[in-house]
Structure formats: C-alpha cells, structure tokens
Amino acid sequence: MFENKKIFILGLARSGYQAAKILVERGNHVVLNDGKDEQQLDAVVIQELRDLGVQLVFGSHPDNLFDDSFDYLIKNPGVPIDHKYVLKAKELQIEVINEAELAYRLLPNDVKLIGITGTNGKTTTTTLTYEILKRAFGDKVFLAGNIGYPLCSILNDVKSGDIIVMEVSCQQLENFIQFRPDIAVMTNLSPAHLDFLKSYDNYKRVKTKLFQNQTASDVAILNIENEDVLQSTKSISSQVKYFSSLREISGCYFHHGSICYYGDKVISEDDIFIKGIHNIENCMCAIMVAKEFDVSNDIICDVISGFKGVEHRLEYVDTVLGMKFYNDTEATNIKCTQIALSSFQQPIILILGGLDRGQNFDELTPFMKNVKSIIAIGQCRDRILKYGQSLHIPTYSYEFLTDGFDQCIEVGQAGDIILLSPASASWDQYKECEVRGAEFKKKVEELKHEN
C-alpha cells in the first residue's frame, strides 16, 4: 500500500511535510504544492524535501499541475474542501485523503487508537488522557493528531500493542475514509468552523465521521447532556458509554463535588487544579478512556491533581499585583469565551476581539455578570465597544493587545481576573492565535519584573 505510486500533496505545513517523508521512504513519486511563496516557508524543511527528491511547486496552483496521472491526493486539513484540485480529483475519481488517513492505513493492525473530537475541550482531554496512560504504560503510549504531532511523524516508532491518543479536528475528519478508532470520544458539539464546512448540519455530519467505521467491539464515549451529540450519534454501531456533569447516570458523572465512575468515587473537585465545569467534563472523558485500560484510581488522581492545563487554553499565567492572569487565546469562538467566563466568580477584566467574522457578541451577555471592564482589541473592536456600552460595562478600545494590556493594569486591582479570551480568531494581526497568547504572557512577565 502506498508504494511506487504517483501522489500529489496539497499544502505543506506539518502534515504535508511528514506525509511527504513517509511516502518517499516507500518509493513513491511525490509532488507537493503550496500556494505560499517559497520565501514564506521553512527553508530547512524545503531543502530536506528537495534532497529527498520531492517535486515542489510553490506560489500558485497551476491549472495543469494536477491531472489523471496521480493515484492519490493528500489534502492538508486547512485546505478548503472546494479547492479546485479537490474538485478535480473527485471528477477524475482520484481518492482524496489526508495525512492522518494515510498514516492510519500504514499502522500495525493491533495498535490501540483513541480518537478525541468535539467543538471544545479536545486538546485538554487529549493531553490529559495521554498523561494518564503514559503514567500507566510508559513508552507504549504516543500522542498525535491535531494537537501538533502529525500521525505520520510517529509512524516509524509505533509497534504492535502500542496505544495512540489522537486529537481529531473536523478538517481531518472531512477526508477520513477507513479511519477507525478503538475508542472514540465526543466532548460536545456547538456551531464552529462554519466558514470551512459551510453549515452547522454539515459540521455535525463531519464530526460524526469519527464513529462511522466503528463496530460493536469498539467504544464511543459521549456527552449525554449535549443534545446535538446525542442526535448526531444515534445511528452509530459502537458500544456507547456516557458522561454527565449534571446528574447521576450509569456511566461517569459529577455528583456532590466528586467525579464518579459507575458509582465508584474517583476524584474530588477540590483535587482538580484546572477549574470550570468544562474541565470537569474533560477529566471525565479522560477517566473513561483510562478505565477502558483498567488504570487504577491512584494513577488517575495523581495525574489529574498535578495537571496544570494546556498552554493557551484557559492557562493560568501568573499572579502580579494581586491580579491573576489567564491566557485563553485559543478561545476563537463565542462558545469558548462563554466557558471561560463561567469558570470564575471573581471580578473579570475581559480582553475581547480579533478577526471580525461577524460573531454575535450578544451571545456572551448571560455570562457577563462578573465582567467589570472590557478591553476591545483587533479588527472587531468598534463592534465590541458598542456592545460593552450597551451593557453599561466600562469598555476601552485599542487596536493592539499590548496597548489594551496596559489599560487592564490601569483599571485592575488585587483580586481581579485578567482574562484574554477573545471569542475571535487572531488572523487580523497574527499568524496564529498562539502568537497572540505568547505576546500576552510576555506582557505579564514584563509586569512581574517591573514590580
């Protein structure tokens, strides 16, 4: 499989790079095309691929570059589903897959694969699940997927009997065909990525593809309190197990301040460092996966109690001048910011804004009761200014985060939460939202040194 073929890779990034290396190793002729100019891309990566014999075409997508001579098209997850090469491949009946589907088909048959998806909580759940299983089983456990480690990048290290914990995005799911996780987790569902998948119905359809190849011997872990999850998965064939943060159920549930697994208390909320009901749910998902491998409560509690969260996702940065700073730059949609706001009872100074996608900030209103000031930044700052004024919350508008940060210090006082949770993508000013978060953390560090 995938040997001595002619294969087209659309999009470089991490996944295109790793896919190209794996395919060249297997004697394939590989053509890689990326619309960015070569000067915008990693020179070391490009030279490595050239040295391997990959044919590279940058700067455009020539009409005559992709034709019926190719056996596969490997699409980077970020490439639009209606890209002209993708449409042409379907017209020519050339299979369109992605790097993760490619790697899946090359995995040893008896690897245990855990796929974790959902609108929110994927990365925290994936990381926490990995940390628990890593503690229990050591080097047999690998981390992969949308969390930053393409599945192809670990392919040559994975052996029979190993365990892979993988975060799966909707962009990856769109081009899954044979991919079948032994355990599939759906944290929750709410509208997101509609610019990419065109409608919420299509988004839900794509998310549910995680379960499409599962059989009765596989396990699905689902949020029983999310109606869209229940409706989208009602026809799946796997063995379904539920979790609930609201009531006692047959499954994993949060009750009287503790997480219980089928009636057995696993951990108290007081022993969980990461706060908020959404993180209780993330912990329950991780616990349920761990229990499929008979991991003890002692190991689970030890890992969860020491887990400080994932960088850029409601990440506690530091306390300076009595104010606690939280970096939630990954909150690129309204739902994420709703979750962040509901995680605190203290007064909040909220940094809000970024790329204007027409997001409806009115949907934040029920969660704004603890917000004492709003710092509006980025492309949509004028709309946020009007929104804050409509709520009679003092609101300050700045183009740049660095200037808005200084205003936070002006209006903040000991006991306040300074929360970067923008409800907006970062592409108006930053290459990626992690750069925005790093800038926020740098400002906190500078403030600490000044005081």
Secondary structure, 3 states (H helix, E strand, C coil): CCCCCEEEEECCHHHHHHHHHHHHHCCCEEEEEECCCHHHCCHHHHHHHHHHCCEEEECCCCCCCCCCCCCEEEECCCCCCCCHHHHHHHHCCCEEECHHHHHHHHCCCCCEEEEEECCCCHHHHHHHHHHHHHHHHHHHEEEEECCCECHHHHCCCCCCCCEEEEECCHHHHCCCCCCCCCEEEECCCCCCCHHHHCCHHHHHHHHHHHHCCCCCCCEEEEECCCHHHHHHCCCCCCEEEEEECCCCCCCEEEECCEEEECCEEEEEHHHCCCCCHHHHHHHHHHHHHHHHCCCCHHHHHHHHHHCCCCCCCCEEEEEECCEEEEECCCCCCHHHHHHHHCCCCCCEEEEECCCCCCCCHHHHHHHCCCEEEEEECCCCHHHHHHHHHHCCCCEEECCCHHHHHHHHHHHCCCCCEEEECCCCCCCCCCCCHHHHHHHHHHHHHHHHHHC
